[in-house]
Amino acid sequence: MEKSEEAALTVDEEPISATPKEVAAERAASMSNKPICSETSKRSDVCEVEGDARLQGSSQIIFLPPSLTDREWKTKPYCRKHDPPAMRNVKEWTLKPFPGDAPPPQCSVNHTAPALVFSISGFTGNLFHDFTDVLVPLFISAYQFRGEVQFVIAEHKSWWVSKFALIFKQLSNYEIIDADNDDRGTIHCFPRVIVGLSFHKELSADPARTPTGYTMAEFKSMLRKAYGLERPRAVPTGDQWDIRRKPRLLIITRKKTRVFLNERGMTDMAMSLGFDVRVAEPGMSTDLSKFARLVNSADVMIGVHGAGLTNMVFLPDGAVLIQVVPFGGLDWLARETFKEPAPAMRLHYLDYHIKPEESTISQQYAADDPVIKDPYAVHKRGWNEISRIYLENQNVKPQLGRLRETLLEALKHLPHGRHGRTEHD
Protein backbone atom coordinates (compact mmCIF):
# COMPACT_ATOMS: atom_id res chain seq x y z
CA MET A 1 0.00 0.00 0.00
CA GLU A 2 1.27 3.46 -0.90
CA LYS A 3 2.20 5.76 1.99
CA SER A 4 -0.34 8.28 0.81
CA GLU A 5 -3.03 5.67 1.28
CA GLU A 6 -1.97 4.65 4.79
CA ALA A 7 -3.85 5.69 7.89
CA ALA A 8 -3.98 4.43 11.46
CA LEU A 9 -7.08 3.73 13.49
CA THR A 10 -6.78 2.99 17.19
CA VAL A 11 -8.82 0.27 18.87
CA ASP A 12 -7.75 -0.73 22.39
CA GLU A 13 -4.49 1.08 21.72
CA GLU A 14 -3.58 -1.28 18.84
CA PRO A 15 -2.92 0.48 15.47
CA ILE A 16 -4.82 -0.94 12.52
CA SER A 17 -4.00 0.00 8.93
CA ALA A 18 -7.02 1.27 7.03
CA THR A 19 -7.77 0.10 3.51
CA PRO A 20 -7.67 2.60 0.63
CA LYS A 21 -11.47 2.37 0.40
CA GLU A 22 -11.80 3.26 4.09
CA VAL A 23 -9.41 6.18 3.72
CA ALA A 24 -11.39 7.42 0.72
CA ALA A 25 -14.62 7.11 2.68
CA GLU A 26 -13.13 9.11 5.54
CA ARG A 27 -12.02 11.83 3.12
CA ALA A 28 -15.43 11.78 1.48
CA ALA A 29 -17.09 12.33 4.83
CA SER A 30 -14.90 15.37 5.43
CA MET A 31 -15.89 16.76 2.01
CA SER A 32 -19.59 15.97 2.23
CA ASN A 33 -20.55 19.53 3.06
CA LYS A 34 -18.43 21.05 0.30
CA PRO A 35 -19.70 21.79 -3.22
CA ILE A 36 -18.56 19.17 -5.73
CA CYS A 37 -17.68 21.84 -8.30
CA SER A 38 -15.92 25.16 -7.81
CA GLU A 39 -17.41 27.57 -10.34
CA THR A 40 -15.90 30.87 -9.19
CA SER A 41 -13.09 31.12 -11.76
CA LYS A 42 -13.80 33.08 -14.94
CA ARG A 43 -11.78 30.60 -16.97
CA SER A 44 -12.42 27.11 -15.60
CA ASP A 45 -14.62 25.06 -13.32
CA VAL A 46 -12.98 22.33 -11.26
CA CYS A 47 -15.02 19.47 -9.80
CA GLU A 48 -13.44 17.21 -7.21
CA VAL A 49 -14.71 14.14 -5.40
CA GLU A 50 -13.03 11.77 -2.98
CA GLY A 51 -14.70 8.46 -2.35
CA ASP A 52 -16.10 5.70 -4.50
CA ALA A 53 -16.15 7.49 -7.88
CA ARG A 54 -17.08 5.45 -10.96
CA LEU A 55 -16.27 6.92 -14.36
CA GLN A 56 -17.84 5.96 -17.68
CA GLY A 57 -15.80 7.81 -20.28
CA SER A 58 -17.87 6.95 -23.35
CA SER A 59 -20.92 8.60 -21.75
CA GLN A 60 -19.07 11.42 -19.97
CA ILE A 61 -20.63 10.37 -16.65
CA ILE A 62 -19.12 10.02 -13.19
CA PHE A 63 -21.27 8.17 -10.66
CA LEU A 64 -20.93 9.13 -7.00
CA PRO A 65 -22.23 7.72 -3.71
CA PRO A 66 -25.36 9.57 -2.51
CA SER A 67 -23.40 10.47 0.63
CA LEU A 68 -21.28 12.81 -1.50
CA THR A 69 -24.05 14.66 -3.32
CA ASP A 70 -27.79 14.56 -3.82
CA ARG A 71 -27.76 16.51 -7.08
CA GLU A 72 -26.22 16.45 -10.55
CA TRP A 73 -23.29 18.65 -11.52
CA LYS A 74 -22.38 19.44 -15.12
CA THR A 75 -19.10 20.85 -16.39
CA LYS A 76 -16.99 21.27 -19.52
CA PRO A 77 -13.34 20.56 -18.61
CA TYR A 78 -11.53 23.14 -20.76
CA CYS A 79 -10.02 26.42 -19.56
CA ARG A 80 -11.98 28.93 -21.64
CA LYS A 81 -15.48 28.78 -20.19
CA HIS A 82 -15.88 32.51 -20.93
CA ASP A 83 -15.36 31.91 -24.67
CA PRO A 84 -18.34 30.28 -26.48
CA PRO A 85 -16.47 29.57 -29.76
CA ALA A 86 -13.76 27.72 -27.82
CA MET A 87 -16.29 25.73 -25.79
CA ARG A 88 -18.56 24.81 -28.70
CA ASN A 89 -17.03 21.36 -29.27
CA VAL A 90 -16.17 20.57 -25.66
CA LYS A 91 -18.46 17.83 -24.37
CA GLU A 92 -20.24 18.25 -21.06
CA TRP A 93 -19.49 15.85 -18.21
CA THR A 94 -22.07 14.92 -15.60
CA LEU A 95 -21.33 14.02 -12.00
CA LYS A 96 -24.36 12.41 -10.35
CA PRO A 97 -25.38 10.07 -7.53
CA PHE A 98 -25.69 6.32 -8.04
CA PRO A 99 -29.12 5.65 -9.62
CA GLY A 100 -31.95 5.19 -7.11
CA ASP A 101 -31.95 2.11 -4.93
CA ALA A 102 -30.23 0.03 -7.60
CA PRO A 103 -26.69 -1.22 -6.96
CA PRO A 104 -23.93 1.08 -8.28
CA PRO A 105 -22.43 0.33 -11.70
CA GLN A 106 -19.96 -2.53 -11.38
CA CYS A 107 -16.26 -1.70 -11.65
CA SER A 108 -14.56 -2.94 -14.82
CA VAL A 109 -11.17 -1.53 -13.82
CA ASN A 110 -10.01 -0.51 -10.35
CA HIS A 111 -7.42 2.26 -10.07
CA THR A 112 -5.37 3.29 -7.04
CA ALA A 113 -4.25 6.66 -8.43
CA PRO A 114 -6.67 9.61 -8.69
CA ALA A 115 -8.12 10.55 -12.08
CA LEU A 116 -7.70 13.95 -13.72
CA VAL A 117 -10.24 14.55 -16.50
CA PHE A 118 -9.71 17.28 -19.11
CA SER A 119 -10.51 18.12 -22.71
CA ILE A 120 -8.09 18.87 -25.54
CA SER A 121 -10.74 20.39 -27.81
CA GLY A 122 -11.24 24.16 -27.92
CA PHE A 123 -8.41 26.05 -29.56
CA THR A 124 -5.73 23.37 -29.23
CA GLY A 125 -3.51 23.13 -32.29
CA ASN A 126 -2.46 26.75 -31.74
CA LEU A 127 0.71 26.61 -29.62
CA PHE A 128 -0.34 29.48 -27.36
CA HIS A 129 -3.62 27.76 -26.53
CA ASP A 130 -1.90 24.37 -26.23
CA PHE A 131 0.12 25.79 -23.36
CA THR A 132 -2.11 28.42 -21.76
CA ASP A 133 -5.39 26.47 -21.97
CA VAL A 134 -4.09 22.95 -21.33
CA LEU A 135 -0.43 22.28 -20.54
CA VAL A 136 0.20 24.96 -17.91
CA PRO A 137 -3.16 24.29 -16.18
CA LEU A 138 -2.34 20.57 -16.37
CA PHE A 139 0.98 21.25 -14.63
CA ILE A 140 -0.80 23.31 -11.96
CA SER A 141 -3.30 20.50 -11.36
CA ALA A 142 -1.07 17.41 -11.74
CA TYR A 143 2.42 18.32 -10.49
CA GLN A 144 1.37 17.81 -6.86
CA PHE A 145 0.88 14.08 -7.49
CA ARG A 146 4.49 13.44 -8.58
CA GLY A 147 3.35 11.11 -11.34
CA GLU A 148 0.72 9.24 -9.33
CA VAL A 149 -2.25 10.51 -11.31
CA GLN A 150 -4.25 8.99 -14.15
CA PHE A 151 -5.07 11.31 -17.07
CA VAL A 152 -8.48 10.86 -18.71
CA ILE A 153 -8.59 12.89 -21.92
CA ALA A 154 -11.82 13.96 -23.60
CA GLU A 155 -11.95 14.90 -27.30
CA HIS A 156 -8.74 12.92 -27.68
CA LYS A 157 -6.60 13.70 -30.75
CA SER A 158 -3.78 11.20 -31.28
CA TRP A 159 -1.54 13.63 -33.14
CA TRP A 160 -1.86 16.21 -30.36
CA VAL A 161 -1.18 13.72 -27.58
CA SER A 162 1.84 12.42 -29.51
CA LYS A 163 3.18 15.96 -29.97
CA PHE A 164 3.23 16.56 -26.22
CA ALA A 165 3.81 12.97 -25.08
CA LEU A 166 7.13 13.82 -23.41
CA ILE A 167 5.36 16.36 -21.20
CA PHE A 168 2.61 13.91 -20.27
CA LYS A 169 5.25 11.36 -19.26
CA GLN A 170 6.79 13.87 -16.87
CA LEU A 171 3.45 14.39 -15.12
CA SER A 172 1.89 10.91 -15.08
CA ASN A 173 3.22 7.39 -14.65
CA TYR A 174 0.20 5.88 -16.39
CA GLU A 175 -1.06 5.35 -19.92
CA ILE A 176 -3.64 7.97 -20.89
CA ILE A 177 -7.28 6.89 -20.98
CA ASP A 178 -9.01 8.07 -24.17
CA ALA A 179 -12.48 8.79 -22.80
CA ASP A 180 -14.25 8.96 -26.16
CA ASN A 181 -12.92 5.64 -27.44
CA ASP A 182 -13.05 3.74 -24.17
CA ASP A 183 -15.11 0.56 -24.54
CA ARG A 184 -18.76 1.40 -24.08
CA GLY A 185 -19.92 0.17 -20.73
CA THR A 186 -16.44 0.17 -19.18
CA ILE A 187 -16.55 1.55 -15.65
CA HIS A 188 -13.30 2.90 -14.17
CA CYS A 189 -13.33 3.11 -10.38
CA PHE A 190 -11.18 5.70 -8.64
CA PRO A 191 -10.61 6.76 -5.04
CA ARG A 192 -10.56 10.38 -6.21
CA VAL A 193 -11.58 12.22 -9.37
CA ILE A 194 -10.84 15.78 -10.49
CA VAL A 195 -12.71 17.07 -13.53
CA GLY A 196 -11.26 20.21 -15.09
CA LEU A 197 -7.92 22.00 -14.76
CA SER A 198 -7.01 24.94 -12.56
CA PHE A 199 -6.24 28.17 -14.42
CA HIS A 200 -4.44 31.16 -12.87
CA LYS A 201 -3.34 33.60 -15.62
CA GLU A 202 -2.04 33.26 -19.16
CA LEU A 203 1.06 31.04 -19.18
CA SER A 204 1.31 31.43 -15.40
CA ALA A 205 1.27 29.42 -12.19
CA ASP A 206 0.70 31.45 -9.04
CA PRO A 207 2.75 29.84 -6.22
CA ALA A 208 0.29 31.19 -3.66
CA ARG A 209 -2.42 29.06 -5.30
CA THR A 210 -0.57 25.88 -6.31
CA PRO A 211 -0.95 23.04 -3.79
CA THR A 212 2.69 23.06 -2.62
CA GLY A 213 3.86 26.45 -3.85
CA TYR A 214 5.43 25.34 -7.12
CA THR A 215 6.01 27.91 -9.86
CA MET A 216 6.76 28.41 -13.54
CA ALA A 217 10.41 27.79 -12.65
CA GLU A 218 9.45 24.17 -11.91
CA PHE A 219 7.41 24.09 -15.11
CA LYS A 220 10.45 25.14 -17.15
CA SER A 221 12.63 22.66 -15.29
CA MET A 222 10.15 19.92 -16.19
CA LEU A 223 10.29 20.97 -19.86
CA ARG A 224 14.09 20.88 -19.83
CA LYS A 225 13.98 17.34 -18.47
CA ALA A 226 11.28 16.27 -20.94
CA TYR A 227 13.15 17.53 -24.00
CA GLY A 228 16.74 17.10 -22.81
CA LEU A 229 17.46 20.83 -23.00
CA GLU A 230 21.07 21.54 -22.09
CA ARG A 231 20.98 25.19 -21.02
CA PRO A 232 19.23 25.96 -17.73
CA ARG A 233 20.46 29.56 -17.92
CA ALA A 234 21.72 32.02 -20.51
CA VAL A 235 24.01 33.81 -18.08
CA PRO A 236 26.57 31.36 -16.65
CA THR A 237 28.25 32.02 -13.32
CA GLY A 238 31.94 32.51 -12.65
CA ASP A 239 34.33 31.64 -15.46
CA GLN A 240 31.99 29.25 -17.28
CA TRP A 241 31.35 31.75 -20.07
CA ASP A 242 33.22 31.22 -23.32
CA ILE A 243 33.91 34.76 -24.54
CA ARG A 244 34.44 33.40 -28.06
CA ARG A 245 30.81 32.35 -28.29
CA LYS A 246 28.62 34.93 -29.97
CA PRO A 247 25.25 35.70 -28.38
CA ARG A 248 22.55 33.93 -30.37
CA LEU A 249 19.47 35.77 -31.66
CA LEU A 250 16.52 33.69 -32.77
CA ILE A 251 14.07 35.46 -35.09
CA ILE A 252 10.63 33.82 -35.06
CA THR A 253 9.36 34.31 -38.57
CA ARG A 254 5.83 34.14 -39.98
CA LYS A 255 4.62 33.51 -43.53
CA LYS A 256 0.93 34.52 -43.64
CA THR A 257 0.19 37.43 -41.31
CA ARG A 258 2.32 39.78 -39.20
CA VAL A 259 5.26 39.02 -41.47
CA PHE A 260 8.63 40.75 -41.10
CA LEU A 261 9.02 42.46 -44.50
CA ASN A 262 12.68 43.32 -43.92
CA GLU A 263 13.86 40.09 -42.35
CA ARG A 264 17.11 40.11 -44.33
CA GLY A 265 17.92 43.63 -43.19
CA MET A 266 17.12 42.71 -39.59
CA THR A 267 19.44 39.73 -39.81
CA ASP A 268 22.33 41.73 -41.28
CA MET A 269 21.93 44.48 -38.70
CA ALA A 270 21.88 41.98 -35.82
CA MET A 271 24.98 40.27 -37.17
CA SER A 272 26.75 43.64 -37.25
CA LEU A 273 26.10 43.87 -33.49
CA GLY A 274 27.86 40.56 -32.93
CA PHE A 275 24.86 38.22 -32.88
CA ASP A 276 24.85 34.71 -34.27
CA VAL A 277 21.43 34.90 -35.98
CA ARG A 278 19.04 32.03 -36.60
CA VAL A 279 15.65 32.38 -38.32
CA ALA A 280 12.92 29.78 -37.82
CA GLU A 281 9.19 29.37 -38.30
CA PRO A 282 7.34 27.03 -35.91
CA GLY A 283 4.15 25.38 -37.14
CA MET A 284 1.66 22.64 -36.30
CA SER A 285 3.87 20.01 -37.94
CA THR A 286 7.10 21.25 -36.37
CA ASP A 287 9.16 18.65 -34.49
CA LEU A 288 8.70 20.15 -31.04
CA SER A 289 11.75 18.43 -29.53
CA LYS A 290 14.00 19.82 -32.24
CA PHE A 291 12.49 23.30 -32.06
CA ALA A 292 12.70 23.36 -28.26
CA ARG A 293 16.45 22.66 -28.51
CA LEU A 294 16.87 25.51 -31.00
CA VAL A 295 15.02 27.94 -28.73
CA ASN A 296 17.01 26.77 -25.72
CA SER A 297 20.23 27.59 -27.59
CA ALA A 298 19.15 31.24 -27.98
CA ASP A 299 20.09 34.15 -25.72
CA VAL A 300 17.56 36.53 -27.30
CA MET A 301 14.33 35.66 -29.10
CA ILE A 302 12.33 38.18 -31.13
CA GLY A 303 9.03 37.85 -32.94
CA VAL A 304 5.81 39.64 -33.80
CA HIS A 305 2.97 39.00 -31.35
CA GLY A 306 1.58 35.55 -32.05
CA ALA A 307 1.58 31.90 -31.05
CA GLY A 308 5.25 31.44 -31.96
CA LEU A 309 6.33 33.52 -28.97
CA THR A 310 4.93 30.78 -26.73
CA ASN A 311 8.26 29.06 -27.35
CA MET A 312 9.57 31.40 -24.65
CA VAL A 313 8.91 28.47 -22.28
CA PHE A 314 12.03 26.78 -23.73
CA LEU A 315 14.36 29.78 -23.36
CA PRO A 316 17.08 29.44 -20.72
CA ASP A 317 16.75 31.51 -17.56
CA GLY A 318 18.22 34.98 -18.05
CA ALA A 319 17.46 35.08 -21.78
CA VAL A 320 15.69 38.06 -23.36
CA LEU A 321 12.29 37.97 -25.05
CA ILE A 322 11.50 40.81 -27.47
CA GLN A 323 7.87 41.08 -28.51
CA VAL A 324 7.18 43.17 -31.59
CA VAL A 325 3.73 44.64 -30.92
CA PRO A 326 1.70 45.30 -34.09
CA PHE A 327 0.17 48.72 -34.60
CA GLY A 328 -3.39 49.10 -33.33
CA GLY A 329 -3.50 49.78 -29.59
CA LEU A 330 -2.65 46.18 -28.74
CA ASP A 331 -0.58 46.91 -25.62
CA TRP A 332 -3.13 45.14 -23.40
CA LEU A 333 -2.97 41.99 -25.52
CA ALA A 334 0.83 41.99 -25.61
CA ARG A 335 0.95 42.54 -21.86
CA GLU A 336 -1.44 39.75 -20.87
CA THR A 337 -0.09 37.10 -23.21
CA PHE A 338 3.70 37.40 -23.05
CA LYS A 339 4.93 40.43 -21.08
CA GLU A 340 3.36 39.53 -17.73
CA PRO A 341 4.34 35.83 -17.82
CA ALA A 342 8.01 36.55 -18.65
CA PRO A 343 9.40 37.45 -15.16
CA ALA A 344 8.06 34.27 -13.55
CA MET A 345 9.87 32.33 -16.30
CA ARG A 346 13.04 34.19 -15.25
CA LEU A 347 13.26 36.00 -18.57
CA HIS A 348 14.08 39.62 -19.37
CA TYR A 349 11.36 41.25 -21.44
CA LEU A 350 11.52 44.06 -24.00
CA ASP A 351 8.98 45.19 -26.54
CA TYR A 352 9.10 47.07 -29.81
CA HIS A 353 5.93 48.93 -30.76
CA ILE A 354 5.22 49.22 -34.47
CA LYS A 355 4.38 52.73 -35.69
CA PRO A 356 1.90 53.35 -38.52
CA GLU A 357 4.70 54.04 -40.99
CA GLU A 358 6.24 50.64 -40.16
CA SER A 359 2.99 48.82 -40.89
CA THR A 360 1.20 47.83 -44.09
CA ILE A 361 -1.94 49.27 -42.49
CA SER A 362 -0.68 52.72 -43.54
CA GLN A 363 -0.98 51.55 -47.16
CA GLN A 364 -4.51 50.22 -46.69
CA TYR A 365 -6.14 53.15 -44.88
CA ALA A 366 -6.01 56.93 -45.09
CA ALA A 367 -4.13 58.75 -42.35
CA ASP A 368 -7.37 60.18 -40.95
CA ASP A 369 -9.19 56.83 -40.90
CA PRO A 370 -10.11 55.68 -37.36
CA VAL A 371 -8.13 52.48 -38.00
CA ILE A 372 -4.98 54.62 -37.87
CA LYS A 373 -6.12 57.76 -36.08
CA ASP A 374 -8.14 56.12 -33.29
CA PRO A 375 -7.58 52.35 -32.92
CA TYR A 376 -9.51 52.29 -29.64
CA ALA A 377 -12.64 53.34 -31.51
CA VAL A 378 -12.15 50.23 -33.63
CA HIS A 379 -11.74 48.16 -30.45
CA LYS A 380 -15.30 49.07 -29.49
CA ARG A 381 -16.51 47.05 -32.47
CA GLY A 382 -15.37 43.86 -30.72
CA TRP A 383 -12.67 41.22 -30.92
CA ASN A 384 -13.52 40.02 -34.43
CA GLU A 385 -12.82 43.46 -35.89
CA ILE A 386 -9.65 43.91 -33.81
CA SER A 387 -8.36 40.58 -35.05
CA ARG A 388 -9.39 41.10 -38.69
CA ILE A 389 -7.80 44.53 -39.02
CA TYR A 390 -4.77 44.51 -36.74
CA LEU A 391 -3.77 40.83 -36.57
CA GLU A 392 -4.95 39.08 -39.72
CA ASN A 393 -4.19 41.88 -42.21
CA GLN A 394 -1.00 43.52 -41.02
CA ASN A 395 2.64 42.98 -41.93
CA VAL A 396 5.49 44.96 -40.41
CA LYS A 397 8.80 46.55 -41.36
CA PRO A 398 10.65 47.68 -38.21
CA GLN A 399 12.88 50.71 -38.71
CA LEU A 400 16.36 49.20 -38.42
CA GLY A 401 17.91 52.10 -36.53
CA ARG A 402 15.21 51.97 -33.89
CA LEU A 403 15.29 48.18 -33.69
CA ARG A 404 19.07 48.33 -33.29
CA GLU A 405 18.60 50.24 -30.04
CA THR A 406 16.30 47.50 -28.76
CA LEU A 407 18.85 44.80 -29.59
CA LEU A 408 21.59 46.80 -27.87
CA GLU A 409 19.35 46.99 -24.81
CA ALA A 410 18.94 43.21 -24.97
CA LEU A 411 22.72 42.75 -25.05
CA LYS A 412 23.03 44.67 -21.79
CA HIS A 413 21.15 41.85 -20.07
CA LEU A 414 23.71 39.29 -21.28
CA PRO A 415 27.35 38.76 -20.28
CA HIS A 416 28.35 39.73 -23.84
CA GLY A 417 27.25 43.27 -23.07
CA ARG A 418 29.66 43.38 -20.13
CA HIS A 419 32.64 41.62 -21.61
CA GLY A 420 34.05 43.77 -24.34
CA ARG A 421 31.54 43.45 -27.16
CA THR A 422 30.95 47.17 -27.23
CA GLU A 423 33.02 47.67 -30.35
CA HIS A 424 29.78 47.37 -32.36
CA ASP A 425 27.98 50.09 -30.37
C-alpha positions, -999 to +999 in steps of 0.1 A: +000+000+000+013+035-009+022+058+020-003+083+008-030+057+013-020+047+048-038+057+079-040+044+115-071+037+135-068+030+172-088+003+189-078-007+224-045+011+217-036-013+188-029+005+155-048-009+125-040+000+089-070+013+070-078+001+035-077+026+006-115+024+004-118+033+041-094+062+037-114+074+007-146+071+027-131+091+055-120+118+031-154+118+015-171+123+048-149+154+054-159+168+020-196+160+022-205+195+031-184+211+003-197+218-032-186+192-057-177+218-083-159+252-078-174+276-103-159+309-092-131+311-118-138+331-149-118+306-170-124+271-156-146+251-133-130+223-113-150+195-098-134+172-072-147+141-054-130+118-030-147+085-024-161+057-045-162+075-079-171+054-110-163+069-144-178+060-177-158+078-203-179+070-234-209+086-217-191+114-200-206+104-167-191+100-132-213+082-107-209+091-070-222+077-037-254+096-025-234+105+006-213+128-015-241+147-033-278+146-038-278+165-071-262+164-105-233+186-115-224+194-151-191+209-164-170+213-195-133+206-186-115+231-208-100+264-196-120+289-216-155+288-202-159+325-209-154+319-247-183+303-265-165+296-298-138+277-278-163+257-258-186+248-287-170+214-293-162+206-257-185+178-244-202+183-211-195+159-182-221+149-156-213+140-120-244+124-104-254+101-075-257+063-080-291+057-096-320+052-071-320+021-049-302+000-076-267-012-070-239+011-083-224+003-117-200-025-114-163-017-116-146-029-148-112-015-138-100-005-103-074+023-101-054+033-070-042+067-084-067+096-087-081+106-121-077+139-137-102+145-165-097+173-191-105+181-227-081+189-255-107+204-278-112+242-279-084+261-296-057+234-292-035+231-323-025+267-317+007+266-296-003+295-274-036+278-265-019+244-262+001+258-234-021+284-218-054+265-220-041+229-213-004+223-205+002+250-179-032+243-162-023+206-164+010+213-146-008+233-120-033+205-114-011+174-117+024+183-105+014+178-069+009+141-075+045+134-086+034+111-113+007+092-093-022+105-113-043+090-141-051+113-171-085+109-187-086+129-219-118+140-236-120+149-273-087+129-277-066+137-307-038+112-313-015+136-331-019+162-304-012+137-276+018+124-295+032+160-300+032+166-262+038+130-251+071+138-234+054+164-212+026+139-203+052+114-193+068+139-169+035+144-151+019+109-151+032+074-146+002+059-164-011+053-199-036+080-209-073+069-210-090+081-242-125+088-228-143+090-262-129+056-274-131+037-242-151+006-245-188+014-241-199+002-207-164+002-192-165+016-156-133+029-142-133+031-104-112+057-086-106+068-050-106+104-062-116+122-094-108+158-105-127+171-135-113+202-151-079+220-148-070+249-126-062+282-144-044+312-129-033+336-156-020+333-192+011+310-192+013+314-154+013+294-122+007+315-090+027+298-062+003+312-037-024+291-053-006+259-063-009+230-038+027+231-026+039+265-039+054+253-071+060+279-099+068+284-135+104+278-127+095+242-119+074+241-151+105+251-172+126+227-153+101+199-162+103+210-199+141+209-198+140+173-185+113+163-209+131+175-240+167+171-228+175+208-230+211+215-221+210+252-210+192+260-177+205+296-179+217+320-205+240+338-181+266+314-166+282+320-133+319+325-127+343+316-155+320+292-173+313+318-201+332+312-233+339+348-245+344+334-281+308+324-283+286+349-300+252+357-284+225+339-304+195+358-317+165+337-328+141+355-351+106+338-351+094+343-386+058+341-400+046+335-435+009+345-436+002+374-413+023+398-392+053+390-415+086+408-411+090+425-445+127+433-439+139+401-423+171+401-443+179+436-432+171+427-396+194+397-398+223+417-413+219+445-387+219+420-358+250+403-372+268+436-372+261+439-335+279+406-329+249+382-329+248+347-343+214+349-360+190+320-366+157+324-383+129+298-378+092+294-383+073+270-359+042+254-371+017+226-363+039+200-379+071+213-364+092+187-345+087+201-310+117+184-295+140+198-322+125+233-321+127+234-283+164+227-285+169+255-310+150+279-287+170+268-257+202+276-276+192+312-280+201+342-257+176+365-273+143+357-291+123+382-311+090+378-329+058+396-338+030+390-313+016+356-320+016+319-311+052+314-320+063+335-290+049+308-267+083+291-274+096+314-246+089+285-223+120+268-237+144+298-234+171+294-207+168+315-176+182+350-180+175+351-218+157+381-234+123+380-251+115+408-275+079+411-285+072+432-316+037+446-309+017+453-341+002+487-346-034+491-333-035+498-296-026+462-287-006+469-256-031+451-234-030+420-255+008+420-256+009+425-219-014+398-209-001+371-232+037+374-231+049+404-211+034+395-177+043+358-178+080+366-186+094+374-152+081+343-135+099+323-163+130+342-152+133+360-186+141+396-194+114+412-214+115+441-240+090+452-265+091+471-298+059+489-308+052+492-345+044+527-357+019+534-385+047+540-410+062+506-402+030+488-409+012+478-441-019+493-425-007+527-435-010+515-472-045+502-467-061+531-449-060+569-451-041+588-424-074+602-409-092+568-409-101+557-374-081+525-380-050+546-379-061+578-361-081+561-333-076+524-329-095+523-296-126+533-315-122+502-336-117+482-304-153+491-295-165+471-325-154+439-307-127+412-309-135+400-344-128+435-359-097+439-338-084+406-351-094+411-387-078+445-390-048+445-367-038+408-366-049+391-397-042+419-422-010+435-410+026+430-419+055+450-404+088+465-414+106+477-382+129+507-387+164+492-384+179+521-365+152+520-339+153+482-337+191+483-333+186+502-300+163+475-288+188+448-296+216+468-279+194+470-248+189+432-250+227+428-251+230+447-218+212+418-201+237+393-213+274+388-203+283+397-238+272+433-231+297+434-201+326+416-216+341+438-243+315+434-272+310+472-272+330+477-304+298+474-324+280+501-304 
